[in-house]
Amino acid sequence: MTQDERKKVIPLATKAALASVAMALFLLALKGFAAWRTGSVAMLGSLADTALDLLASLVTLYGVRLAATPADHDHRFGHGKAEALAALFQVALITASAAGIAWRAVMALGADNPTSDAEFGIGVSVIAILATVVLLAYQRSVIRRTGSVAILADNVHYQSDVLLNGSVIVAMVLDQYFGWHGADPVFGIAIALWLAWGAFQASSTAIDQLMDKEWPDDQRAAFLDVAARQPGLKGIHDFRTRRSGSHDFAQFHMEVDRDMTVAAAHDVVEGVERALRRAFPKVEVLIHLDPEGHVDTDNPLVEADVTPHWFGKRVY
């Protein structure tokens, strides 16, 4: 990706994050009034989720802007992990909110207190669903143009909001029109469990990034497939990958003919780097050059050979 392309991508992703913040603020005010007017536990759960959406959107905005910050003297690999740290803070708030909603819902199970003004609560939920659908459509257009991982995560989060608002509608209909007063706290508990599950998933992703977990197998295979097709390459070993925020990093040892000159071997390396840059423009690649058959270490974690199985069948 060129410098000019980066200048175009970053503002667009930032606009999408700002739109997400604005939407969360609007829904927070709307649902806050609706929860107070209807007394619905399910609406309260939806309100709490929207409050967390606002926090998530602010974290996304922070992450998008920080991800655009170039590496500096003290952070040679960039600032991507700050997004994972912020996500863990968000997970703590989500977990606390889920516990609070579940406690109130359990208390409401035996109270037999019906909700009120179902039409208003349902209307608010319908407005929330329509507004969220508009935001989702805009986010998807930004994702197609920028490939932003942060906006993609925010998009998935708002997709769950459509389901949550739908559950509020169902709970209020069952409560006021069918007389099942236990529906509202039951859906409140379901929303609390949904929030807790989302917190677990978010924490897993954040921890994976902080612990430098390897890429998924299919992504590793696709990367190696491109690298191994380049002329002059004799083998690949010690392939390591990691992800930091929206940045990916890959490093490996590349083998070339032992009789090659330094200049010729350097040309082969540059050819591999160009091919990988075209196929994976957002991955920072570090290649170590080895003569064919060289063994670096007896460390059992170092992969001896990861060259694709078809490698020996290539024809130049």
Protein Blocks (a to p, Z undefined) as FASTA:
>chain_A
ZZklmmmmmmmmmmmmmmmmmmmmmmmmmmmmmmmmnopaklmmmmmmmmmmmmmmmmmm
mmmmmmmpccdfklmnojmlmmmmmmmmmmmmmmmmmmmmmmmmmmmmmnopacehkllm
mmmmmmmmmmmmmmmmmmmmmmmmnopaklmmmmmmmmmmmmmmmmmmmmmmmmmmnopa
klmmmmmmmmmmmmmmmmmmmmmmmmmmmnopacdfklmmmmmmmmmmpghiabdehiac
ddehjaccddddddddfkbcfklmmmmmmmmmmmmmmmmmmbccddddddehiafbfcfk
lcfblcdfklmmpcZZ
